[in-house]
Amino acid sequence: MIGNRRIVLGVSGGIAAYKAAELCSRLVQAGAIVDVILTAGALRFIQPATFNALTHRPVATDPWQPWTESAAGHIALAHNAAAIVIAPATAHTLARLALGLADDALGLVCLASQAPLVLAPAMEANMWRHPATQAHVATLIARGARVVGPEQGRLASGLSGEGRLASPEAIVDALQSALVHNASLAGRIIVVTAGGTHEPIDPVRFIGNRSSGRMGFAVAAAAARRGAAVRLVAGPTQLATPAGVERVDVETAREMLAATQTAVADADALVMAAAVADFRPEVELTRKIKKRPGDEELDLRFIRNPDILATIDRPGLIKIGFAAETDDLIENAERKLRDKHLAMIVANDAVATIGSDASQATLIRAGAAPVALPPLPKDVVAERIIDQLAALLPPRDAAP
């Protein structure tokens, strides 16, 4: 389960930091791609060169390190991670994570990631038992973090008590468990469409919309993190391809239909997040339209584009659609759910959602009460959608 997975290993500033080198070595030997982040405190106990030699990869220490085309700082680390392990996790680090502080590289990555979080605390026994530390741990567990240890034993002070870093074996076991739990789509093929379409008027003009593609790309990334083989059919966008995702770029609605039909041939599910143009110009002019003296109007005739979700209706294919509406949101979404034979539809306000980084979505399934989500970042909404998709899929031995 660890082999070929991207694991972020965070090391914070305790005497047990030296033990993180052995953990890192075990992860590398298991085939993991390990990205190490050292906090300022960790640098007082162990140096980046140790982990660079073990991983043959750069070690992150500075949140202000310039981004490059191939390395987008904490965003790339956060989005590409299959899991994040912090060992040792000091009382200070636990408090910062619980509060959502993000003024160092480790905090930034944890706050920007939807990957499972495994924490291995290590500190003096009284620090571990302090109500503040226990409250922070409880908060992190409630958010889904897995905590392994601390163990009983001799501490750096010479005293004996609960506070020793868990063994590498125990931490690896907790990581394996987190990855298995997060692999609910392993062995599945999921097709996702994203972005708007451009319908050409002439060689330099087109009809389009304000869709950024962020929602579809977030869904594709979330499905890939759950172990699915993801095929992303993307309209024009500047977004980077999520890790582990196969991408096909298209421009028009007809191109998107053709690419999606090919992609779903052996797929388990289709998540249609793209904002496809309903109409296109009847004629695509081969020469640029010129503005001439006296011209006050431009007449264009439009014809219907194919309805991709309605056209693709393969038996056994789970279909999830989106409804971006300006009025009668739930009524219109429920009509689309029925008419297009969808398993679920994601309804949201078109004005507030399209082109935005956040969404206030309502998840509607046939025969179930709508689930209204609060305003959330699209990455978080994507995780909720994938939770629902995992529940909708039949058992693997019954999958198409």
C-alpha positions as CSV (number, residue, x, y, z in Angstrom):
1,M,0.0,0.0,0.0
2,I,2.9,2.4,0.7
3,G,4.8,1.6,-2.5
4,N,4.9,4.4,-5.0
5,R,2.7,6.6,-2.8
6,R,3.7,10.2,-2.0
7,I,4.2,10.5,1.7
8,V,4.9,13.8,3.5
9,L,7.0,13.3,6.7
10,G,6.9,16.2,9.0
11,V,9.5,16.4,11.8
12,S,9.1,18.8,14.7
13,G,11.5,19.9,17.4
14,G,11.9,17.3,20.0
15,I,14.8,15.1,21.0
16,A,13.1,12.2,19.2
17,A,13.6,14.0,15.9
18,Y,16.7,11.8,15.3
19,K,14.4,8.7,15.3
20,A,12.5,10.2,12.3
21,A,15.5,9.3,10.1
22,E,14.9,5.6,10.7
23,L,11.2,6.0,10.0
24,C,12.1,7.9,6.8
25,S,14.5,5.1,5.7
26,R,11.8,2.5,6.3
27,L,9.3,4.4,4.2
28,V,11.8,4.7,1.3
29,Q,12.7,1.0,1.5
30,A,9.0,0.2,1.3
31,G,8.9,2.1,-2.0
32,A,7.4,5.4,-0.9
33,I,8.2,8.7,-2.4
34,V,9.0,10.7,0.7
35,D,9.0,14.5,1.0
36,V,10.4,15.7,4.4
37,I,9.5,18.9,6.1
38,L,11.6,20.1,9.1
39,T,10.2,22.7,11.5
40,A,12.5,25.4,12.9
41,G,12.7,23.4,16.1
42,A,13.6,20.2,14.3
43,L,16.6,22.0,12.7
44,R,18.1,22.3,16.2
45,F,18.2,18.5,16.5
46,I,18.7,17.2,13.0
47,Q,19.8,18.6,9.6
48,P,18.2,18.5,6.1
49,A,21.3,16.6,4.7
50,T,20.3,13.5,6.6
51,F,16.9,13.3,5.0
52,N,18.2,14.5,1.6
53,A,20.6,11.5,1.6
54,L,17.8,9.1,2.5
55,T,15.2,10.3,0.1
56,H,17.3,11.8,-2.7
57,R,14.7,14.6,-2.7
58,P,14.7,18.3,-1.5
59,V,13.9,18.9,2.2
60,A,11.4,21.7,2.9
61,T,12.3,24.1,5.8
62,D,11.2,27.5,4.5
63,P,7.6,28.5,3.8
64,W,9.0,31.4,1.7
65,Q,10.9,29.3,-0.7
66,P,10.2,30.6,-4.3
67,W,7.8,28.5,-6.4
68,T,8.9,27.2,-9.7
69,E,7.1,25.7,-12.7
70,S,7.8,22.2,-11.4
71,A,7.6,22.9,-7.6
72,A,4.6,24.9,-6.4
73,G,5.8,25.0,-2.8
74,H,3.4,23.9,-0.1
75,I,0.5,23.6,-2.6
76,A,2.2,20.9,-4.6
77,L,3.3,19.0,-1.4
78,A,-0.2,19.2,0.0
79,H,-2.1,18.2,-3.1
80,N,0.2,15.4,-4.1
81,A,0.4,13.7,-0.7
82,A,-1.3,10.3,-0.2
83,A,-0.7,10.8,3.5
84,I,1.0,13.1,6.0
85,V,3.0,11.7,8.9
86,I,4.3,13.9,11.7
87,A,6.9,12.2,13.9
88,P,7.7,13.4,16.4
89,A,4.7,15.6,16.9
90,T,5.5,17.9,19.8
91,A,3.0,19.5,22.1
92,H,3.8,22.8,20.3
93,T,3.1,21.2,16.9
94,L,-0.1,19.6,18.1
95,A,-1.4,22.9,19.4
96,R,-0.5,24.7,16.1
97,L,-2.3,22.0,14.0
98,A,-5.4,22.1,16.2
99,L,-5.5,25.9,15.9
100,G,-4.9,25.8,12.1
101,L,-1.8,28.0,12.3
102,A,0.0,28.2,9.0
103,D,3.1,30.4,9.3
104,D,5.6,27.6,8.7
105,A,6.0,25.0,6.0
106,L,4.5,22.1,7.9
107,G,1.4,24.1,9.0
108,L,0.9,25.4,5.5
109,V,1.0,21.9,4.0
110,C,-1.3,20.4,6.6
111,L,-3.9,23.2,6.2
112,A,-3.8,22.9,2.4
113,S,-4.1,19.1,2.2
114,Q,-7.0,16.7,2.3
115,A,-4.7,13.7,2.8
116,P,-5.0,11.5,5.9
117,L,-2.9,12.8,8.8
118,V,-1.0,10.4,11.1
119,L,0.4,11.9,14.3
120,A,3.1,10.3,16.5
121,P,3.4,12.5,19.6
122,A,6.6,12.6,21.7
123,M,7.2,14.8,24.8
124,E,7.6,14.7,28.6
125,A,4.8,12.8,30.4
126,N,3.4,15.9,32.1
127,M,3.2,17.8,28.9
128,W,1.4,14.9,27.3
129,R,-1.1,14.6,30.2
130,H,-1.7,18.4,30.3
131,P,-5.4,19.3,29.6
132,A,-4.4,21.7,26.8
133,T,-2.5,19.0,25.0
134,Q,-5.3,16.4,25.4
135,A,-7.8,19.0,24.2
136,H,-5.7,19.6,21.0
137,V,-5.3,15.9,20.4
138,A,-9.1,15.4,20.8
139,T,-9.7,18.2,18.3
140,L,-7.4,16.6,15.7
141,I,-8.9,13.2,16.2
142,A,-12.4,14.6,15.7
143,R,-11.1,16.0,12.4
144,G,-10.0,12.6,11.3
145,A,-6.3,12.5,12.4
146,R,-4.9,9.1,13.5
147,V,-2.7,9.2,16.6
148,V,-0.2,6.5,17.4
149,G,1.5,6.5,20.8
150,P,3.1,7.9,22.8
151,E,4.6,4.8,24.4
152,Q,5.7,4.2,28.0
153,G,9.4,4.2,28.7
154,R,12.5,6.1,29.7
155,L,12.3,9.8,28.6
156,A,15.0,12.3,27.8
157,S,14.8,13.7,31.3
158,G,15.8,10.3,32.8
159,L,12.3,9.7,34.2
160,S,10.0,7.0,33.0
161,G,6.5,7.7,31.7
162,E,4.2,8.0,28.8
163,G,5.8,10.2,26.2
164,R,8.2,8.1,24.1
165,L,7.9,8.2,20.3
166,A,6.1,5.2,19.0
167,S,8.2,2.6,17.2
168,P,8.8,2.9,13.5
169,E,6.8,-0.3,13.1
170,A,3.8,1.1,14.9
171,I,3.9,4.3,12.9
172,V,4.2,2.5,9.6
173,D,1.2,0.3,10.6
174,A,-0.9,3.4,11.4
175,L,0.1,4.9,8.1
176,Q,-0.9,1.6,6.3
177,S,-4.2,1.7,8.1
178,A,-4.8,5.3,7.1
179,L,-4.0,4.6,3.4
180,V,-6.3,1.5,3.3
181,H,-9.1,3.5,4.9
182,N,-8.5,6.2,2.3
183,A,-8.4,3.8,-0.6
184,S,-12.2,3.4,-0.9
185,L,-12.0,3.8,-4.7
186,A,-9.0,1.4,-5.3
187,G,-9.6,-0.6,-8.5
188,R,-12.3,1.8,-9.8
189,I,-12.2,3.9,-12.9
190,I,-13.7,7.3,-12.5
191,V,-14.2,9.8,-15.3
192,V,-14.5,13.5,-14.4
193,T,-15.3,16.4,-16.7
194,A,-14.2,19.9,-15.8
195,G,-14.2,23.5,-17.0
196,G,-16.3,25.3,-19.5
197,T,-16.4,24.8,-23.3
198,H,-15.5,27.3,-26.0
199,E,-17.8,27.4,-29.0
200,P,-16.1,29.2,-31.9
201,I,-17.7,32.1,-33.7
202,D,-14.8,32.9,-36.0
203,P,-11.0,32.2,-35.8
204,V,-10.6,34.7,-32.9
205,R,-13.9,34.7,-31.0
206,F,-15.9,32.2,-29.1
207,I,-19.0,31.8,-26.8
208,G,-18.0,30.6,-23.4
209,N,-18.7,30.9,-19.7
210,R,-16.9,31.8,-16.4
211,S,-16.1,28.3,-15.3
212,S,-12.6,28.0,-13.9
213,G,-12.6,24.1,-13.8
214,R,-11.6,24.2,-10.1
215,M,-14.5,22.0,-8.9
216,G,-13.9,19.3,-11.5
217,F,-10.1,19.3,-10.9
218,A,-10.7,19.0,-7.1
219,V,-13.1,16.0,-7.7
220,A,-10.5,14.4,-9.9
221,A,-7.7,14.9,-7.3
222,A,-9.9,13.6,-4.5
223,A,-10.8,10.5,-6.4
224,A,-7.1,9.8,-7.2
225,R,-6.3,10.2,-3.5
226,R,-8.8,7.5,-2.8
227,G,-7.0,5.1,-5.1
228,A,-9.1,5.4,-8.3
229,A,-7.8,5.5,-11.8
230,V,-9.1,8.9,-12.9
231,R,-9.6,10.1,-16.4
232,L,-10.1,13.9,-16.6
233,V,-11.7,15.4,-19.6
234,A,-10.9,19.1,-19.3
235,G,-12.2,22.2,-21.2
236,P,-9.9,25.2,-21.7
237,T,-8.2,26.0,-18.3
238,Q,-4.8,26.9,-16.9
239,L,-5.1,24.5,-14.0
240,A,-2.3,21.9,-13.5
241,T,-3.2,18.3,-13.8
242,P,-3.7,16.6,-10.4
243,A,-1.2,14.0,-9.4
244,G,-2.0,10.5,-10.7
245,V,-4.7,11.7,-13.1
246,E,-4.9,11.0,-16.9
247,R,-6.0,14.1,-18.7
248,V,-7.6,14.8,-22.1
249,D,-8.0,18.4,-23.2
250,V,-10.9,19.5,-25.3
251,E,-12.4,22.8,-26.5
252,T,-16.0,22.4,-27.7
253,A,-19.0,20.5,-26.3
254,R,-18.9,18.0,-29.2
255,E,-15.3,17.3,-28.5
256,M,-16.1,16.8,-24.8
257,L,-18.9,14.4,-25.7
258,A,-16.6,12.3,-27.9
259,A,-13.8,12.2,-25.4
260,T,-16.2,11.4,-22.5
261,Q,-17.9,8.6,-24.5
262,T,-14.4,7.0,-25.1
263,A,-13.4,7.5,-21.4
264,V,-16.5,5.9,-19.9
265,A,-16.4,2.7,-22.0
266,D,-15.1,0.6,-19.1
267,A,-15.6,3.2,-16.2
268,D,-17.4,2.7,-13.0
269,A,-18.7,6.3,-12.7
270,L,-18.9,9.6,-14.5
271,V,-18.8,12.9,-12.5
272,M,-19.9,15.6,-14.9
273,A,-18.6,18.8,-13.3
274,A,-18.0,20.6,-16.6
275,A,-20.0,23.7,-17.5
276,V,-20.9,22.7,-21.0
277,A,-22.3,25.4,-23.4
278,D,-26.0,24.6,-24.2
279,F,-25.8,26.3,-27.6
280,R,-23.2,27.0,-30.3
281,P,-23.1,29.2,-33.3
282,E,-24.8,27.5,-36.3
283,V,-21.9,28.4,-38.6
284,E,-18.3,28.8,-37.6
285,L,-16.9,31.5,-39.8
286,T,-13.5,30.9,-41.4
287,R,-12.6,34.6,-41.4
288,K,-12.7,37.1,-38.7
289,I,-15.9,39.2,-38.4
290,K,-15.0,42.8,-39.3
291,K,-16.6,45.9,-37.8
292,R,-17.6,48.1,-40.7
293,P,-18.9,51.8,-40.7
294,G,-22.6,51.8,-40.0
295,D,-22.8,48.3,-38.4
296,E,-24.9,48.6,-35.2
297,E,-25.9,45.0,-34.8
298,L,-24.5,41.5,-35.3
299,D,-26.9,38.7,-35.9
300,L,-25.8,35.2,-34.9
301,R,-27.9,32.1,-35.1
302,F,-27.4,29.4,-32.4
303,I,-28.3,25.7,-32.3
304,R,-28.4,23.2,-29.5
305,N,-25.3,21.4,-28.3
306,P,-25.6,17.7,-27.4
307,D,-26.5,17.0,-23.7
308,I,-23.6,14.9,-22.6
309,L,-25.1,13.5,-19.4
310,A,-28.4,12.6,-21.1
311,T,-26.6,11.1,-24.2
312,I,-24.3,8.9,-22.1
313,D,-26.5,6.3,-20.5
314,R,-24.5,3.1,-20.3
315,P,-26.0,0.4,-18.1
316,G,-24.1,0.1,-14.8
317,L,-22.5,3.5,-15.1
318,I,-23.0,5.7,-11.9
319,K,-23.6,9.2,-13.1
320,I,-23.2,12.3,-10.9
321,G,-24.2,15.7,-12.4
322,F,-24.0,19.3,-11.4
323,A,-26.8,22.0,-11.4
324,A,-25.6,25.6,-11.4
325,E,-28.8,27.7,-11.2
326,T,-29.8,31.3,-10.6
327,D,-33.3,30.5,-9.3
328,D,-35.5,27.6,-8.1
329,L,-32.3,25.7,-7.3
330,I,-33.6,22.5,-5.7
331,E,-36.6,22.2,-8.0
332,N,-34.5,22.5,-11.1
333,A,-31.8,20.2,-9.8
334,E,-34.3,17.5,-8.9
335,R,-35.8,17.7,-12.4
336,K,-32.3,17.1,-13.9
337,L,-31.7,14.2,-11.5
338,R,-34.8,12.5,-12.8
339,D,-34.6,13.4,-16.5
340,K,-30.9,12.4,-16.9
341,H,-31.1,9.2,-14.8
342,L,-28.5,10.4,-12.3
343,A,-27.5,8.8,-9.0
344,M,-26.7,12.2,-7.5
345,I,-26.7,15.8,-8.4
346,V,-24.7,18.7,-6.9
347,A,-26.8,21.8,-6.8
348,N,-25.3,25.2,-6.2
349,D,-25.9,28.9,-6.9
350,A,-24.4,29.7,-10.3
351,V,-23.5,33.3,-9.5
352,A,-21.8,32.5,-6.2
353,T,-20.0,29.4,-7.3
354,I,-18.8,29.6,-11.0
355,G,-15.2,30.9,-11.0
356,S,-15.0,31.0,-7.2
357,D,-12.7,29.1,-4.9
358,A,-15.6,28.1,-2.7
359,S,-19.1,26.5,-3.1
360,Q,-22.2,26.3,-1.0
361,A,-23.6,23.0,-2.4
362,T,-26.6,20.8,-1.8
363,L,-26.1,17.1,-2.5
364,I,-29.3,15.4,-3.8
365,R,-29.7,11.7,-4.2
366,A,-32.8,9.9,-5.5
367,G,-35.1,8.9,-2.7
368,A,-33.1,10.7,0.0
369,A,-33.4,14.1,1.7
370,P,-31.1,16.8,0.2
371,V,-27.9,17.4,2.2
372,A,-27.1,21.1,2.3
373,L,-23.5,21.9,2.9
374,P,-22.2,25.1,4.4
375,P,-19.9,27.4,2.3
376,L,-16.8,25.3,1.9
377,P,-13.6,25.4,-0.2
378,K,-14.1,23.4,-3.4
379,D,-11.4,20.9,-2.3
380,V,-13.5,20.1,0.8
381,V,-16.8,19.9,-1.3
382,A,-15.0,17.5,-3.6
383,E,-14.2,15.2,-0.7
384,R,-17.9,15.1,0.3
385,I,-18.8,14.3,-3.3
386,I,-16.3,11.4,-3.3
387,D,-17.7,10.1,0.0
388,Q,-21.1,9.9,-1.6
389,L,-19.7,8.3,-4.8
390,A,-17.9,5.6,-2.8
391,A,-21.3,4.8,-1.1
392,L,-23.1,4.7,-4.4
393,L,-20.8,2.2,-6.1
394,P,-21.8,-1.5,-6.0
395,P,-19.4,-4.0,-4.4
396,R,-16.4,-4.7,-6.5
397,D,-17.5,-8.2,-7.5
398,A,-20.7,-6.6,-8.8
399,A,-19.1,-3.7,-10.6
400,P,-19.5,-3.4,-14.4
